[in-house]
Amino acid sequence: MPYKIDGALPPELLTEVEPGTNLLVSGPAMSGKRQLLLKLLARGESEGEGSVVVTSRNPAADVVDAYQDVRPSDGHDFLRIIDCVGDATEVEGARVHGVSSPGDLTGIGIEFSEIAREAEEADLGRVRVGFDSLSPLLMYVDLQRLFRFLHVFTSQIQSRDWLGLFAIDPDSHDQQEVNTISQLFDGMVEIRLADGGGREARVRGVTDAPTDWVALD
């Protein structure tokens, strides 16, 4: 059964994606990538799906606060945070798995495996995974190492029939880095700041052809 994303994205862009899909959410700073990522995650709660957020920019408490703003009132109660920047081990509304830094790729992988075990114990077969963001990781590790890590990480999401959503700021990297990372994903949601104000988005890779730019606001 596809993962529904209507309501998080304009319907003319995309309304659902197949299980095991990994999407790159690409946009510049201040474009609302994190809010869109969290909306796409929270959309699954009313379908009984769980949510996982790997945060490499904001501490877990901030992520949970932002997530609570967009989650439905009748949502599932499985929210896990892999926190690469904060010291919190407990946050109301979520279970936090701490990692020493955004460069601790081994730690992120270990905690993700633990969360997968928790989901299995909870008999939760459908989970959405958000990674906010890949950009800080490239400040800690080289592109080749990050590529290998993401290859394994996205493959785990695919093999479990989960949904993966990974944010990146293309302005923080050269085009070759973005192109290399993009190879690992089934498609991309691109966000841009419109000339007249507001935001626009389009989808590539999981549609028959790239969509037109559509207003998000």
N, C-alpha and C positions, 0 to 999 in steps of 0.2 A: 504494500500500500504506500503511495507516495507521501512525502512530507509536505504538508500544506504551509504555504507562506503568504497566502492572500491576506491582506490586511497589514502586513509588514512592508510589502512592496506594492506599488500600483499594479492593478490587475493586468494592464496592457504589457507589463514587463514579464511577469512570471507569477504563476499561482501555485505551483507545486514542483517538487523535484523528486527523483527516484531515490530509494534507500541506497546508502553507500556513496552518495554524492559529496564531493568536497569543492567548495566555492571560495574563491579569493575575493574579498571585499576591499576594493582599491579606491583610495581617495586622499586628497591632501589634508593637511592639518586644518582643523576647524570646519570640516565638512560634515560632521555628524556621523562618522563611521561607527564609533562605539555605540551610539544610540541605535543605529540601524541594526548593528550586530546583535544587540540585546533584544531588540524587537523581534528579530528573526528567531532567536532562541526561545523567547517567552511565548511566541505564537504556538509552540508545541505543547504548552502546559494544558491547555483546554482539551488536547487530544490525549492526555495521559502520558505525555513524554517527559523525560528528565532533561535537565540542562547542566552543562559543565562549562565553566569559563576559565581559561588560562589567561592570567593577567600579568603582563610584563611592564605596564606603565603605572597603573593605579592600585593602591592597596585594596584588599578584599572588601573592607567595609564600604569604600566608595563604590565599588562595583555592585555590591548587593543593594545599596541605596538606589543606584541608577536602574538596576534590574527591577526592583520593587515598583518603580514608577511606571513600568510598561507591562508588567505581568498581569494576566487575567485574574479575576477574583476567584474563579473556580479551578485554579491550577493544581498541577501535581506538586507534591512536596519533596522533589528530589533535585536540589541545587547544590552543586559542588564547585568549589573555587580552588584552582591551583595558583597560589599567590607567590610570584617571583620577586616581589618588591617590599612586602610588609612583614611585620613581626607577629601579626595577630594569628592566633590558633583557634579562636572562637569568634564568630560573628553571628548575631541573631538572624535566623532565616536561612543559613547555609552552613555546610560543613567545609572547613578550610583545610587544604593540604599545602603546607609551606615548602618552598624551595629557596635555596640560598641566594640565587641571583638569576637574571634572565639568561645568563650563560651556562647555567647548570642543566644542560640538555638531558643528561643522564637522570638527574633528579626529577625533571618534568616527566620523563618517560616512566619512571618507577611509580610516581604518584598517579599518573594516568592509568597504569595497569591496576593499581589499587582501587581506583574509582570504578573501573570496568568490573572488578570483582564485586564491589558493593552493589552495582547495578544488577549484576547477575543474581546476587543474594536477594535483592528486592524484587526479583522476577520482572525486571524492567528491560524490555527488549528494544525499545526505541528511545534514543537519546540524541540530543543536539549538542554539539561541541563548538564553542566559540573561542578563538585565539586572538586576544587583543593585547599586543599586536606583534607581528613578526619583525617590524622595523627595529625595535631595541635589541633584538637578538643579534643582528648584524653588527652591532657595536661591540659585542662580546666574542663572537665566533666568526670564522671565515665562511665564505659562501659555500664552499664544498662541504664543510661539516654540517652547516644548516640544511643543505640540500639532502644529505644522507638522513639526517634526523627527520625531516619532514616527509621523506619518502616512506619511512617506517611508520610515522605517526598517521599520515593520511591512509596508508594501507590498512592500519588497524581499524580506522573508522569505516573504511570500505568493507572490510571482511565482516564487521559486526552489523552491517546495514544501518549504521548511524548516519547522521548528517554533520558535515564539518564546515565551519565558516571561519575564515582566517583573514584578519584585517592587515593591510599594509599601506604605508604612505609612499607612493611612488616618487614623490619629490625628494625623499630622503636618500635615494639610491640612484645609481646610474642605470640606464635602460637595460644594459646587459644583465645586471643582477635581477631586475624585475622580470625580464624575459625568462631567465633560468628558473626562477622560483615558480613562475606561472605554468611551466611545463607539468608540474605535479598536480594541477587542479583540473577538474572537469569543466569549469567555466569561471566567469568573473562577473561580479557586480561592480560597475565603475560609478563613482560619484564625482561630480564636478560642481564648482561654484558658478552659478549662471551669471552672465554679464549684467543683467538687470537686478541682481540680488536673488536670494533663495538658492536652492540646490536642484540639480538634475541627476538622473541615473539612467544607465542602460545596462543590458545584460548581453554577455557574449559567451559562446561555447556550449551552453545547455539549451539553446534555442536553435531553430533551423538556420537562422541568420541573425547577425547582431541586431538588437532592437534599436529603435530611435531613442533619442534622449527624451526623457519624460520628467516633468516636475515632481519633486519629492515633497515640497512644502505646499 
